[in-house]
Amino acid sequence: MRLKEIRTARGLSVPKLVELSGVPRRTIQDLEARGDGRISTAIKLADALGVTLDELCRDEAAE
């Protein structure tokens, strides 16, 4: 999952992403560390970041 990469590229702190997405801070931190989680959470984060679920979840772009 590219959560941290996308979040930092957009200049967002974890607290700001919590505010935008409604996803708890600990969940975001766990996702950035582990890279896996619930689809429903990933959808909320993708919406808050303005990316597709595919862009958020794929480590490499499909070629």
C-alpha positions in Angstrom: 0.0 0.0 0.0 1.3 3.4 -1.0 -0.5 5.3 1.8 2.5 7.1 3.4 4.0 7.9 0.0 0.8 9.5 -1.3 0.1 11.3 2.0 3.5 12.8 2.2 3.5 13.8 -1.5 0.3 15.8 -0.8 1.9 17.4 2.2 -0.5 15.9 4.7 0.3 15.0 8.3 -1.3 12.0 9.9 -3.6 14.2 12.0 -4.8 16.1 8.9 -5.5 12.8 7.2 -7.5 11.6 10.3 -9.5 14.8 10.0 -10.1 14.4 6.2 -10.9 10.7 6.3 -12.4 9.9 9.7 -10.0 7.0 10.0 -8.4 6.8 13.5 -4.7 7.8 13.8 -3.7 4.4 15.1 -5.3 2.7 12.1 -3.4 5.0 9.7 -0.1 4.4 11.5 -0.7 0.6 11.4 -1.6 0.7 7.6 1.6 2.7 6.9 3.7 0.2 8.8 2.0 -3.1 7.7 0.5 -2.2 4.4 -2.7 -4.1 4.7 -6.2 -3.5 6.2 -9.9 -3.4 5.5 -11.2 -2.4 2.1 -13.7 -0.1 3.7 -10.8 1.8 5.4 -8.8 1.9 2.2 -11.8 3.4 0.4 -12.2 6.2 3.0 -8.4 7.0 2.7 -8.4 6.9 -1.1 -11.4 9.3 -1.2 -9.7 11.6 1.3 -6.5 11.6 -0.7 -8.2 12.1 -4.0 -6.8 8.8 -5.5 -8.3 5.6 -6.7 -8.3 2.5 -4.6 -6.0 1.0 -7.2 -3.5 3.8 -7.0 -3.5 3.6 -3.2 -3.2 -0.2 -2.9 -0.9 -1.2 -5.7 2.8 -1.1 -4.9 3.8 -0.8 -8.6 1.8 0.5 -11.5 0.3 -2.2 -13.7 2.2 -2.3 -17.0 
